[in-house]
């Protein structure tokens, strides 16, 4: 069978996990994924109205360090005004063009603005599109514990509601509990990444150390970082590394309050993953990029 056609839709430089996810996807063995491009989406909660352009620059940097070969396209620079109004962008048009060519998986690791805009602007393409989105919560307990920590959904609540309420093939990857298992100790893990010896690995090691140095202390005294977005790449490239169950989605209001007593449609959700297998697969992918001393 031909490899799965994917577009990565990222808020690269929001943290550092998007950068790892991009390098992971681009370093997979030939035939694993057909990465068509990287779209950059805003995250105005994290970095304000100029966030999209900041993330676009970082996506171009990471793709270049991986050897290039795929386009980096600017997506939405703001959230949706309503569930009925897509946010026009070059990224949305890129997604539409790719979906018109056949089945397309959009791995969305930031706010869902671009994929929601695609679904609203071109409803006739919904049968061609599968969305793998890092966001939301796996159940009512996780919502109660982490509702103020979730960022991707809250950065565009209207887009979040589109994914939950419209007829779209959705694989939900809630941050808790599965991706949260991809927690690494920054100093030893950065050393292991740097030892791969190629430019992209050196860069990833550097930004991991810088991120923990900036956001450590009382937030993260152990110097650890969760590589959330890598879970989405693994779910597509190595489905055996994740556990997927059907889950009923809650009803969301305009403020993103969840009502689990009013369940909506059922979707697939990642409820667990084999963190060792996922991280090994990512490290192997990093080693395939140009300039490495090991494969």
N, C-alpha and C positions, 0 to 999 in steps of 0.2 A: 504494500500500500504506500502511496505517496506520503511524505511527512506532513504533519499538521501545519497548516498555514496560520501564523500568528502575527499579531501586532502587539507590541508592548506599549501600554499607555501609562505613563509614570509621572509622578511629581519628584523627579530626580533632584537631589540636593535638599529635599525637605529634611531627610535624615541621611543615612548612608546605605540603607538596605536596598533602595532602588538601584544604586550603582552595582552592588553585588548581583542583583537579579538580572540586570542587563548583561553583565559579563558572563553570568551563568548561562543564560539562554544562547548567547552568541558563541559560546565555547563548547556547546554540546556536539557529540559526534555527528558527522554528516548523515543526514537522513532522519535525525531525531525530530527536529523542528525546522520549518521553513520560515525564518523570521523575516517578515516583509518590511518592517520599519519600527521606529520608536517615535511615539507621539508624546509631547510634553503637555501636561495639564496643570492648571493653576493649583495652588493651595493658599487661598487668601487668608485663611485663619493663621497659617504658620508664618507667611512671609509677605502678606499684603498684596496690593494691586499689581506689583511688578513681579510676582512670583513665577508666572509662566515663563517669562523671558529668562529669568535666573535659572530655572530648571532646564530650559532649552539649551542654554550654554553648557550646562553640566552633562546633559545627555550627549551632546556632540563631542564633548571631551572624552567621555567613557567609550563611546562607540569608536572614536578615532584611536584610542589606546588599544582597542580590541582588533584593530586592523581595518576598520571601516567596513564598507560593503553594503550597508543598509542606510536608507534615508532617515534623517531626524526631522520631524515635522512639528511645527508649533500648533498646539491644540487650543482649547478654550482658555481665555485669560480671565474669566470670571465665572461665578456660579450661574445656574439657570435662574431666570426671574420667576418662572412657574413651570409646572410639569408639561405645559403645552407649548413652551417656547424653547426651541433648541438654541444653543449658542454657536453661531457660525464661526468657522475657523478653517484654516488649511488642513488641520488634523482631522476634523470631521469629514471634509471632502476626501481626504486620503482613505479613511475608514470606509466610506461609501464606495469608492472606486475598488478597493480590495474586496469588499463583500460582493460586489457585482461580478467578480471573477470566479466566485465559488465559495464553498464553506470556509469561514474565517473564525478563528478564536481570538478574542481580544483579552489579553492578560492585563487587567486594570489594577494598578497598585496604588492609586491615589483617589482623589474625588472622582465620582462617576460621570462627570459632566460630558465628556466626549462620547462615551458609549450611549448615554441616555439621549444625547442630541442626535446621534445616528438613528436610534430607534424611533424617535419622534419625527425626524425629518424624512426618513425613508421606511415607513412601516412595512412595505412590501419586501424588504430585505431581512426581516426578522428571522425567517426560516434558515437563512444562510449564516447567522451569527450566533456564536456561543460566547458568553461573557464569563470570565473567571475573575471575580472581584474580591480583593482584600478589604473587608469592612464589615460592620455590623457585629452581631453577637450570635452565639450558637444556641442560646436558650435564655429563659427568664432569669436564671441565677447569674449567668455571665453578664446580662444586661444590668442587673441590680448592683453587681460589684464593680463594673468597669464603664458604666454609661458616660462618665465624664472624661474618660481617657481615650475614647474612640475619636479619631480625627477625620478619616476619609469621608465618612458619611456626613458628619456635621459640617464639613466644608462645602457641601452642596446637598441640602436636605431634599430639594425638589428632585434632583437626579437620583438620589437614594430611593425615593418613593417610586420613580419610574421603574427602576430595576425590580422592585418588589411587587409592583402592581400590574405591570404590563406583561404581555405574553412573550417572554424571552427565555431562551435556554440559559439558565444561570447556574454556575457552580459558585456557591458562596464560600468564602474562606474567612471565617470570623477570626479576629486576632487572638481570641481565647477560646479553647485552650491550646489548639494545635500550633499555629505559628509561634506562639510565645515560648514553645519548647526549643526554638532555634536561638538559644541564648549562648553567647560566647564570651569568654574572658578576654578582654581586649588585648592585653599585652602579649600573652603567649599565642593567641590566635593570630594577631597581626604578624608576629614573627614567623609563624608557619606559612601565612599567605605570602609574606615578603620573600621567603625562601624559594618560592616558585620561580622567581628570577626574571619575570618579564615585566614590561612597563605597566600593564594594567594591574597586575598583582601588587606591584610596589605602590601604585597610587591608592588602591583600595586599602592596603595596610596603613598608609599614611592618614587617610581621611577617617578611618576607624579610630586610630589613636587620637586624632584631633577632636573627634566628636566626643569621645569619652572624657578627654581632658576638659572640654568646655562644659559638658552637661553632667559630669560626675559629681563628686562630693555628696551632699545630702540626698541628691536624687538617686545616685548610683554609686554608693561608696565602694562596692566591690570591683568597679571598673568593668562592668559587663554591658553587653549590647545585644538586643534581639534583632536578628536579621529577618524581620517579618516577611518581606516581599519574596524572598527566595522560596517560600512555601508555594506560591502560586506557579512559579516556573516548574517546580518539582511535580505539582499536581497534574500538569499537562504532559511534561516530558517523561515522567516516571510514575504513572498512576499507582503502581504497587507500593509506592512509598507513603501513600496517604490512605486514610480510612474515610470513606464517604457514606453518609446516610441521608435518607430523605427526611426533611424537616419542614414543618409548616411555618411559614413566615408570620410574624406578628403584624398587626395593623399599626401604621405610623401616622401621627398627626403632623401638622405643619411645623411643630417644634421638635420633631423626631422623638417624641415620647412614644414608647412601645406599649401596645396592649396585647398581651399574649392570650387574653380571654376571648379575643376576636381574631382567630387565626385566618390567614389568607391562603394563598396558593402554596403548594408544596414544591420545594426545589432540592437539589442535591447540595449538601454542605460537607465540608471537610471537618471532621470531628477529632481526628488524631493524625499523627504522622510519626514516622521513624526518623527521629532527628539525626542519628548517626548516619543513616543511609543518605538522607537529604544533603547533609554537609559534605559527605565524601563525594557525592555526585557533583556538587558545586566546585569543590576543590579540583577534581579531575577536569572539569570544564575550564577552570582558570588556567590550568597547565597547558591547555591546547592553544592558547593565544600566542601570537608571534613573540619570539625572543626568550622563551622560557628555557630553563635548564632541566626541566623534567616534564613528563607528559602524564 
